[in-house]
Amino acid sequence: MADFRKVFAKAKHIAILTGAGVSAESGVPTFRGAGGYWRKWKAQDLATPQAFARDPSRVWEFYHYRREIMHSKDPNPGHLAIAECEARLCEQGRRVVVITQNIDELHRKAGTKNLLEIHGSLFKTQCTACGNVAENYKSPICPALSGKGAAEPGTEDARIPVEKLPRCEEAGCGGLLRPHVVWFGENLDPAVLEEVDRELALCDLCLVVGTSSVVYPAAMFAPQVSARGVPVAEFNMETTPATDRFRKSWKTLDCSFWLACFPVAASSFCLFLISFPGALWHNSS
């Protein structure tokens, strides 16, 4: 803990990597693990280009359900602490960037400014015809989806005609919209990855918060940082596969690498940060 205080106080460019664990205490379903189903399907059965091509109505019902849930969810203390950390350090001329795998926009809602959403957003759409990407917070996103998307097993598919699904509003287009999220089997946006690489190359401290670090390429972000001798601190309820990788690297690399794994709930990260004395926020260098 003392080492973390010292490193944090001197850091001028902090990268915070977050995942589903940050949003868990906001009541955001992850569709992972036991019981992680929508109707009878797992997320990986629906979040693919192939699933959308086969049955765009079913896939849109799934995402409509998720969008409607998020309209009622608020950032938890973990999101707020990260946003406050960014704001406080910004006043001192220090930079904090949040690189998240989450598509729920709760970091944005909490007030985070420097945010890279590497898997996209539930509240953006992409036209399958013209490629236009646009924000969309409509509830429902189209009239035909009103009252649809119930997650209970046994719920019948709505079988909405494709022409009544969300359509592009760009002049002269009208193409079918899809959620602007990275589906299984798709690559991340090269422009976003370029920004991520730039931030990771500049950071002098990396915090891993609420993510198991097993989904690629995000799984390599923290190891990429640690490989050049930059401290990495992990905030998870338990150790993850990344924890062991870091520790092995620490033993074999001749560098100033340092790791601490703090066993706290991601939302308790806020208490962890704000409980530090004011001196922690002061850049002592």
Sequence and secondary structure as in RCSB ss.txt:
>XXXX:A:sequence
MADFRKVFAKAKHIAILTGAGVSAESGVPTFRGAGGYWRKWKAQDLATPQAFARDPSRVWEFYHYRREIMHSKDP
NPGHLAIAECEARLCEQGRRVVVITQNIDELHRKAGTKNLLEIHGSLFKTQCTACGNVAENYKSPICPALSGKGA
AEPGTEDARIPVEKLPRCEEAGCGGLLRPHVVWFGENLDPAVLEEVDRELALCDLCLVVGTSSVVYPAAMFAPQV
SARGVPVAEFNMETTPATDRFRKSWKTLDCSFWLACFPVAASSFCLFLISFPGALWHNSS
>XXXX:A:secstr
 HHHHHHHHH SEEEEEE HHHHGGGT     STT  BTTB HHHHSSHHHHHH HHHHHHHHHHHHHHHHT   
 HHHHHHHHHHHHHHHTT EEEEEE   S HHHHHT  SEEETTEEEEEEEETTT  EEE   SSSSGGGTT   
 STT       GGGS B  STT   BEEEEE  TT    HHHHHHHHHHHHH SEEEEES    STTGGGHHHHH
HTTT  EEEEESS  HHHHHHHHHHHH  S   EEEEE  GGGHHHHHHTS GGGGS   
